[in-house]
């Protein structure tokens, strides 16, 4: 809706003085000019973001009202797009990059990651096979192997060890859901083969398992892969295990299924649940799974990043006995979306289910068996050059700074936890494992638990309406609980302290 | 492996003079400095790319040898990452952005798209629900509705029309494979409900259909969704339909399945196949599907972009009768990876299968029913702010320039086709529909067809080894065929002409 639309001749002149030169969408000087403008916007955005409301106040459909219901016929100078970005888009954003963002999990980020992602967008390579862009595959494999070492994963998960190419391997996917889906499919197909199923006739007998705290996307991934919704077992958890999976209960349910003629196929164990950061005991789950020949996947989307610090690594104990693990550097390892790292102990178990081999992708490198074609470890064929940003993060910052980053966030969360514990109007609902604090206004005095639920709901709404903080909630043990997730990449102690002051003040207003 | 690794103190000083200041991964001045360096790299890359070999000459594992098998402990100045990018990564890339790239389909790109993607990486918003970032969802919906108008899709596919919110909708996904998968799952679940299946017990009876020229990822998506591999029908095509799907044959196969007690569930029609750009007749396929209550999906990943020009729009005739259509601006609409647009006529048919509603994502906007939560139209939960780049492309260039871009590519392809037709050593194997020319050395004189196959294979290998052009091949009608795909965004007529000169010269060397 830039005014230039009314003046096509002027708009065209943005590209060529006479309006007749050929259109050059990647003219290097235009690229340089547009991108420098974008960079300056970003740097200003980070500088000013603290003063912007974290949550916007806009109505559904507002953007169409501002930008128009139909596309422009004629071109406009790039400045018009940038102006509309500033005036119409930014005010409608929930600012995940704000240091006052404490909702969900932070999407952490860094200068090195953004630079790597930018270069990937510009190279725009599509690395479906090794040959389609050797360096893209090599870089992804290298970055994953580096990260495996940061996490002290066993070499069985690595693509390439000091003794050469292994049987394990990794791939960078878009989401944890995709990691679950592709491993579910591999496990499903293995179970069908094992049980002598004709085609998918045995599918209705397969069963899958996870704690009731597991991310809802697991249930969705199971349904996508064709598992019977009635055979997705949700194992109850409670405060006695801090909402982690009880291996004895898991065994009982699996054995009952076997007794009923069903086929236990897959277990998802979570290290750091979304709701409250509960941790399922990886090794014990793997031991139970082994009795039933079931696939074990570890979802460490958020907390996996913490395991680069020795003091948190014990949460992965037993990982050498699982089949696959995924974690997302786009959550807590300073790498912008999207970047979910999936490791499998036997890459062939994935590619057996996911391989395609059309004529136009046949090439000598693939035929040699010496290379990994990453399309065979994911849903799609096309793929961004995601390895570059992950490598740039590790290369630029180094292990020591990445550990410092984790520890700094955990220290801030601990500080907040201490604030909460020192104020007797509040309670910490579950022990803090990482950088998420689950807390609530306690049922004090004449308040019932239901009254407290309502008070917490009002507290959250009132906090979020200020624009000075954004918190999300969950339900733990039937109680409405506030989640305070520390770690947005621009966050400093003072933001945590200010948020706590705001929480105290808002609580006084509600309770008074 | 930068030399600074040996000198941790110096490396730390890249971040703070005393090595003790807190680590600030998003320090706005660092962001500005890193990104400006990246931008200059990109501009230089585009300026020099023409002289780089399109296909690299590197061995599997080469990058580990250059960058090291283990991650560095200490940080290094960003210049070290940039230097290693230049010296170790760039020489191992297949340069999809090169104007001498004629393989697969080009991954077209533009200054506006890269800028939009960069800003998305920096904002790093995760728009799973509308509330999680209103502008991100609003922008995606707006960009999709604009594109729908460029494609003259019926309003039934739009999110928001002049008369308000419709029942249709769109979503930007990572790949066509994901678009196929989610629509397959929706169609699968609808067929199971329709046939009174208990759980997934009816799944082994469901059947799906596509022409034998359909992308292999369709067969993979069907397997992911749990369809029986034996019930994925591949309908033979031949030169009599230029390798497009014959609706009469489709009807026969579907009727035979019904007669055998099976349940036709889903048909994939392609507009512009990867192999040879064949076009399945959309309207006629929809008419057959209607007789069996089967879902019709149109895969227009590549050629959909051409349909923004009136002279190509007829390839979508009948689209108002299909259930879903996907096309990928990351292929031919100047938008960098990843950007696949999926439109469905009834958004609820998708979300019925893909919806999740965990406690921590509950919010008033969702409860109001007034907004779209895009997580319910895709595999995962998390999602990049992909709408921004697509909007920036349409906003900056306008419909007229985008049409000029398509026409210019088609004109260059036509020029190449004329070159081939004018040289009697060659033949054009199928009529050119868009900007892909399928051609081969003919079996002349004493050559058998098998000899010609081998000559073409040698021609391709020799061309690709020069580094001055990169072509891929396919097999059409049992013959080895070269694919010349025009349209890389830096490409001009002179590159097509040079490639043709190189093809002629190399052919003379082989044939002589």
Boltz contact constraints between the chains, C-beta under 6 A:
constraints:
  - contact:
      token1: [A, 23]
      token2: [B, 401]
      max_distance: 6.0
  - contact:
      token1: [A, 23]
      token2: [B, 404]
      max_distance: 6.0
  - contact:
      token1: [A, 23]
      token2: [B, 405]
      max_distance: 6.0
  - contact:
      token1: [A, 25]
      token2: [B, 110]
      max_distance: 6.0
  - contact:
      token1: [A, 25]
      token2: [B, 334]
      max_distance: 6.0
  - contact:
      token1: [A, 25]
      token2: [B, 489]
      max_distance: 6.0
  - contact:
      token1: [A, 26]
      token2: [B, 46]
      max_distance: 6.0
  - contact:
      token1: [A, 26]
      token2: [B, 109]
      max_distance: 6.0
  - contact:
      token1: [A, 26]
      token2: [B, 489]
      max_distance: 6.0
  - contact:
      token1: [A, 26]
      token2: [B, 490]
      max_distance: 6.0
  - contact:
      token1: [A, 28]
      token2: [B, 43]
      max_distance: 6.0
  - contact:
      token1: [A, 28]
      token2: [B, 46]
      max_distance: 6.0
  - contact:
      token1: [A, 28]
      token2: [B, 47]
      max_distance: 6.0
  - contact:
      token1: [A, 30]
      token2: [B, 111]
      max_distance: 6.0
  - contact:
      token1: [A, 31]
      token2: [B, 43]
      max_distance: 6.0
  - contact:
      token1: [A, 31]
      token2: [B, 111]
      max_distance: 6.0
  - contact:
      token1: [A, 32]
      token2: [B, 43]
      max_distance: 6.0
  - contact:
      token1: [A, 34]
      token2: [B, 111]
      max_distance: 6.0
  - contact:
      token1: [A, 34]
      token2: [B, 115]
      max_distance: 6.0
  - contact:
      token1: [A, 35]
      token2: [B, 39]
      max_distance: 6.0
  - contact:
      token1: [A, 35]
      token2: [B, 115]
      max_distance: 6.0
  - contact:
      token1: [A, 36]
      token2: [B, 39]
      max_distance: 6.0
  - contact:
      token1: [A, 38]
      token2: [B, 115]
      max_distance: 6.0
  - contact:
      token1: [A, 38]
      token2: [B, 118]
      max_distance: 6.0
  - contact:
      token1: [A, 38]
      token2: [B, 119]
      max_distance: 6.0
  - contact:
      token1: [A, 39]
      token2: [B, 35]
      max_distance: 6.0
  - contact:
      token1: [A, 39]
      token2: [B, 36]
      max_distance: 6.0
  - contact:
      token1: [A, 42]
      token2: [B, 122]
      max_distance: 6.0
  - contact:
      token1: [A, 43]
      token2: [B, 28]
      max_distance: 6.0
  - contact:
      token1: [A, 43]
      token2: [B, 31]
      max_distance: 6.0
  - contact:
      token1: [A, 43]
      token2: [B, 32]
      max_distance: 6.0
  - contact:
      token1: [A, 46]
      token2: [B, 26]
      max_distance: 6.0
  - contact:
      token1: [A, 46]
      token2: [B, 28]
      max_distance: 6.0
  - contact:
      token1: [A, 47]
      token2: [B, 28]
      max_distance: 6.0
  - contact:
      token1: [A, 56]
      token2: [B, 134]
      max_distance: 6.0
  - contact:
      token1: [A, 58]
      token2: [B, 134]
      max_distance: 6.0
  - contact:
      token1: [A, 60]
      token2: [B, 370]
      max_distance: 6.0
  - contact:
      token1: [A, 60]
      token2: [B, 371]
      max_distance: 6.0
  - contact:
      token1: [A, 63]
      token2: [B, 138]
      max_distance: 6.0
  - contact:
      token1: [A, 63]
      token2: [B, 142]
      max_distance: 6.0
  - contact:
      token1: [A, 64]
      token2: [B, 142]
      max_distance: 6.0
  - contact:
      token1: [A, 70]
      token2: [B, 149]
      max_distance: 6.0
  - contact:
      token1: [A, 71]
      token2: [B, 146]
      max_distance: 6.0
  - contact:
      token1: [A, 71]
      token2: [B, 394]
      max_distance: 6.0
  - contact:
      token1: [A, 71]
      token2: [B, 399]
      max_distance: 6.0
  - contact:
      token1: [A, 72]
      token2: [B, 398]
      max_distance: 6.0
  - contact:
      token1: [A, 73]
      token2: [B, 398]
      max_distance: 6.0
  - contact:
      token1: [A, 73]
      token2: [B, 399]
      max_distance: 6.0
  - contact:
      token1: [A, 73]
      token2: [B, 400]
      max_distance: 6.0
  - contact:
      token1: [A, 74]
      token2: [B, 398]
      max_distance: 6.0
  - contact:
      token1: [A, 74]
      token2: [B, 400]
      max_distance: 6.0
  - contact:
      token1: [A, 75]
      token2: [B, 397]
      max_distance: 6.0
  - contact:
      token1: [A, 75]
      token2: [B, 398]
      max_distance: 6.0
  - contact:
      token1: [A, 75]
      token2: [B, 401]
      max_distance: 6.0
  - contact:
      token1: [A, 78]
      token2: [B, 396]
      max_distance: 6.0
  - contact:
      token1: [A, 81]
      token2: [B, 392]
      max_distance: 6.0
  - contact:
      token1: [A, 81]
      token2: [B, 395]
      max_distance: 6.0
  - contact:
      token1: [A, 81]
      token2: [B, 396]
      max_distance: 6.0
  - contact:
      token1: [A, 89]
      token2: [B, 135]
      max_distance: 6.0
  - contact:
      token1: [A, 92]
      token2: [B, 134]
      max_distance: 6.0
  - contact:
      token1: [A, 92]
      token2: [B, 135]
      max_distance: 6.0
  - contact:
      token1: [A, 93]
      token2: [B, 133]
      max_distance: 6.0
  - contact:
      token1: [A, 93]
      token2: [B, 135]
      max_distance: 6.0
  - contact:
      token1: [A, 94]
      token2: [B, 132]
      max_distance: 6.0
  - contact:
      token1: [A, 94]
      token2: [B, 133]
      max_distance: 6.0
  - contact:
      token1: [A, 96]
      token2: [B, 124]
      max_distance: 6.0
  - contact:
      token1: [A, 96]
      token2: [B, 125]
      max_distance: 6.0
  - contact:
      token1: [A, 97]
      token2: [B, 124]
      max_distance: 6.0
  - contact:
      token1: [A, 107]
      token2: [B, 124]
      max_distance: 6.0
  - contact:
      token1: [A, 107]
      token2: [B, 126]
      max_distance: 6.0
  - contact:
      token1: [A, 109]
      token2: [B, 26]
      max_distance: 6.0
  - contact:
      token1: [A, 109]
      token2: [B, 124]
      max_distance: 6.0
  - contact:
      token1: [A, 110]
      token2: [B, 25]
      max_distance: 6.0
  - contact:
      token1: [A, 111]
      token2: [B, 30]
      max_distance: 6.0
  - contact:
      token1: [A, 111]
      token2: [B, 31]
      max_distance: 6.0
  - contact:
      token1: [A, 111]
      token2: [B, 34]
      max_distance: 6.0
  - contact:
      token1: [A, 114]
      token2: [B, 121]
      max_distance: 6.0
  - contact:
      token1: [A, 114]
      token2: [B, 122]
      max_distance: 6.0
  - contact:
      token1: [A, 115]
      token2: [B, 34]
      max_distance: 6.0
  - contact:
      token1: [A, 115]
      token2: [B, 35]
      max_distance: 6.0
  - contact:
      token1: [A, 115]
      token2: [B, 38]
      max_distance: 6.0
  - contact:
      token1: [A, 117]
      token2: [B, 121]
      max_distance: 6.0
  - contact:
      token1: [A, 118]
      token2: [B, 38]
      max_distance: 6.0
  - contact:
      token1: [A, 118]
      token2: [B, 118]
      max_distance: 6.0
  - contact:
      token1: [A, 119]
      token2: [B, 38]
      max_distance: 6.0
  - contact:
      token1: [A, 121]
      token2: [B, 114]
      max_distance: 6.0
  - contact:
      token1: [A, 121]
      token2: [B, 117]
      max_distance: 6.0
  - contact:
      token1: [A, 121]
      token2: [B, 336]
      max_distance: 6.0
  - contact:
      token1: [A, 122]
      token2: [B, 42]
      max_distance: 6.0
  - contact:
      token1: [A, 122]
      token2: [B, 114]
      max_distance: 6.0
  - contact:
      token1: [A, 124]
      token2: [B, 96]
      max_distance: 6.0
  - contact:
      token1: [A, 124]
      token2: [B, 97]
      max_distance: 6.0
  - contact:
      token1: [A, 124]
      token2: [B, 107]
      max_distance: 6.0
  - contact:
      token1: [A, 124]
      token2: [B, 109]
      max_distance: 6.0
  - contact:
      token1: [A, 124]
      token2: [B, 336]
      max_distance: 6.0
  - contact:
      token1: [A, 124]
      token2: [B, 337]
      max_distance: 6.0
  - contact:
      token1: [A, 125]
      token2: [B, 96]
      max_distance: 6.0
  - contact:
      token1: [A, 126]
      token2: [B, 107]
      max_distance: 6.0
  - contact:
      token1: [A, 132]
      token2: [B, 94]
      max_distance: 6.0
  - contact:
      token1: [A, 133]
      token2: [B, 93]
      max_distance: 6.0
  - contact:
      token1: [A, 133]
      token2: [B, 94]
      max_distance: 6.0
  - contact:
      token1: [A, 134]
      token2: [B, 56]
      max_distance: 6.0
  - contact:
      token1: [A, 134]
      token2: [B, 58]
      max_distance: 6.0
  - contact:
      token1: [A, 134]
      token2: [B, 92]
      max_distance: 6.0
  - contact:
      token1: [A, 135]
      token2: [B, 89]
      max_distance: 6.0
  - contact:
      token1: [A, 135]
      token2: [B, 92]
      max_distance: 6.0
  - contact:
      token1: [A, 135]
      token2: [B, 93]
      max_distance: 6.0
  - contact:
      token1: [A, 138]
      token2: [B, 63]
      max_distance: 6.0
  - contact:
      token1: [A, 142]
      token2: [B, 63]
      max_distance: 6.0
  - contact:
      token1: [A, 142]
      token2: [B, 64]
      max_distance: 6.0
  - contact:
      token1: [A, 146]
      token2: [B, 71]
      max_distance: 6.0
  - contact:
      token1: [A, 149]
      token2: [B, 70]
      max_distance: 6.0
  - contact:
      token1: [A, 160]
      token2: [B, 64]
      max_distance: 6.0
  - contact:
      token1: [A, 174]
      token2: [B, 174]
      max_distance: 6.0
  - contact:
      token1: [A, 175]
      token2: [B, 380]
      max_distance: 6.0
  - contact:
      token1: [A, 175]
      token2: [B, 382]
      max_distance: 6.0
  - contact:
      token1: [A, 177]
      token2: [B, 379]
      max_distance: 6.0
  - contact:
      token1: [A, 177]
      token2: [B, 380]
      max_distance: 6.0
  - contact:
      token1: [A, 178]
      token2: [B, 379]
      max_distance: 6.0
  - contact:
      token1: [A, 178]
      token2: [B, 380]
      max_distance: 6.0
  - contact:
      token1: [A, 185]
      token2: [B, 224]
      max_distance: 6.0
  - contact:
      token1: [A, 199]
      token2: [B, 228]
      max_distance: 6.0
  - contact:
      token1: [A, 199]
      token2: [B, 230]
      max_distance: 6.0
  - contact:
      token1: [A, 200]
      token2: [B, 204]
      max_distance: 6.0
  - contact:
      token1: [A, 200]
      token2: [B, 226]
      max_distance: 6.0
  - contact:
      token1: [A, 200]
      token2: [B, 228]
      max_distance: 6.0
  - contact:
      token1: [A, 201]
      token2: [B, 204]
      max_distance: 6.0
  - contact:
      token1: [A, 203]
      token2: [B, 200]
      max_distance: 6.0
  - contact:
      token1: [A, 204]
      token2: [B, 199]
      max_distance: 6.0
  - contact:
      token1: [A, 204]
      token2: [B, 200]
      max_distance: 6.0
  - contact:
      token1: [A, 204]
      token2: [B, 201]
      max_distance: 6.0
  - contact:
      token1: [A, 216]
      token2: [B, 356]
      max_distance: 6.0
  - contact:
      token1: [A, 216]
      token2: [B, 358]
      max_distance: 6.0
  - contact:
      token1: [A, 217]
      token2: [B, 381]
      max_distance: 6.0
  - contact:
      token1: [A, 220]
      token2: [B, 356]
      max_distance: 6.0
  - contact:
      token1: [A, 224]
      token2: [B, 185]
      max_distance: 6.0
  - contact:
      token1: [A, 226]
      token2: [B, 200]
      max_distance: 6.0
  - contact:
      token1: [A, 226]
      token2: [B, 226]
      max_distance: 6.0
  - contact:
      token1: [A, 228]
      token2: [B, 199]
      max_distance: 6.0
  - contact:
      token1: [A, 228]
      token2: [B, 200]
      max_distance: 6.0
  - contact:
      token1: [A, 230]
      token2: [B, 199]
      max_distance: 6.0
  - contact:
      token1: [A, 334]
      token2: [B, 25]
      max_distance: 6.0
  - contact:
      token1: [A, 336]
      token2: [B, 121]
      max_distance: 6.0
  - contact:
      token1: [A, 336]
      token2: [B, 124]
      max_distance: 6.0
  - contact:
      token1: [A, 337]
      token2: [B, 124]
      max_distance: 6.0
  - contact:
      token1: [A, 337]
      token2: [B, 384]
      max_distance: 6.0
  - contact:
      token1: [A, 338]
      token2: [B, 384]
      max_distance: 6.0
  - contact:
      token1: [A, 356]
      token2: [B, 216]
      max_distance: 6.0
  - contact:
      token1: [A, 356]
      token2: [B, 220]
      max_distance: 6.0
  - contact:
      token1: [A, 358]
      token2: [B, 216]
      max_distance: 6.0
  - contact:
      token1: [A, 359]
      token2: [B, 474]
      max_distance: 6.0
  - contact:
      token1: [A, 359]
      token2: [B, 475]
      max_distance: 6.0
  - contact:
      token1: [A, 360]
      token2: [B, 472]
      max_distance: 6.0
  - contact:
      token1: [A, 360]
      token2: [B, 474]
      max_distance: 6.0
  - contact:
      token1: [A, 370]
      token2: [B, 60]
      max_distance: 6.0
  - contact:
      token1: [A, 371]
      token2: [B, 60]
      max_distance: 6.0
  - contact:
      token1: [A, 379]
      token2: [B, 177]
      max_distance: 6.0
  - contact:
      token1: [A, 379]
      token2: [B, 178]
      max_distance: 6.0
  - contact:
      token1: [A, 380]
      token2: [B, 175]
      max_distance: 6.0
  - contact:
      token1: [A, 380]
      token2: [B, 177]
      max_distance: 6.0
  - contact:
      token1: [A, 380]
      token2: [B, 178]
      max_distance: 6.0
  - contact:
      token1: [A, 381]
      token2: [B, 217]
      max_distance: 6.0
  - contact:
      token1: [A, 382]
      token2: [B, 175]
      max_distance: 6.0
  - contact:
      token1: [A, 384]
      token2: [B, 337]
      max_distance: 6.0
  - contact:
      token1: [A, 384]
      token2: [B, 338]
      max_distance: 6.0
  - contact:
      token1: [A, 392]
      token2: [B, 81]
      max_distance: 6.0
  - contact:
      token1: [A, 394]
      token2: [B, 71]
      max_distance: 6.0
  - contact:
      token1: [A, 395]
      token2: [B, 81]
      max_distance: 6.0
  - contact:
      token1: [A, 396]
      token2: [B, 78]
      max_distance: 6.0
  - contact:
      token1: [A, 396]
      token2: [B, 81]
      max_distance: 6.0
  - contact:
      token1: [A, 397]
      token2: [B, 75]
      max_distance: 6.0
  - contact:
      token1: [A, 398]
      token2: [B, 72]
      max_distance: 6.0
  - contact:
      token1: [A, 398]
      token2: [B, 73]
      max_distance: 6.0
  - contact:
      token1: [A, 398]
      token2: [B, 74]
      max_distance: 6.0
  - contact:
      token1: [A, 398]
      token2: [B, 75]
      max_distance: 6.0
  - contact:
      token1: [A, 399]
      token2: [B, 71]
      max_distance: 6.0
  - contact:
      token1: [A, 399]
      token2: [B, 73]
      max_distance: 6.0
  - contact:
      token1: [A, 400]
      token2: [B, 73]
      max_distance: 6.0
  - contact:
      token1: [A, 400]
      token2: [B, 74]
      max_distance: 6.0
  - contact:
      token1: [A, 401]
      token2: [B, 23]
      max_distance: 6.0
  - contact:
      token1: [A, 401]
      token2: [B, 75]
      max_distance: 6.0
  - contact:
      token1: [A, 404]
      token2: [B, 23]
      max_distance: 6.0
  - contact:
      token1: [A, 405]
      token2: [B, 23]
      max_distance: 6.0
  - contact:
      token1: [A, 472]
      token2: [B, 360]
      max_distance: 6.0
  - contact:
      token1: [A, 474]
      token2: [B, 359]
      max_distance: 6.0
  - contact:
      token1: [A, 474]
      token2: [B, 360]
      max_distance: 6.0
  - contact:
      token1: [A, 475]
      token2: [B, 359]
      max_distance: 6.0
  - contact:
      token1: [A, 489]
      token2: [B, 25]
      max_distance: 6.0
  - contact:
      token1: [A, 489]
      token2: [B, 26]
      max_distance: 6.0
  - contact:
      token1: [A, 490]
      token2: [B, 26]
      max_distance: 6.0
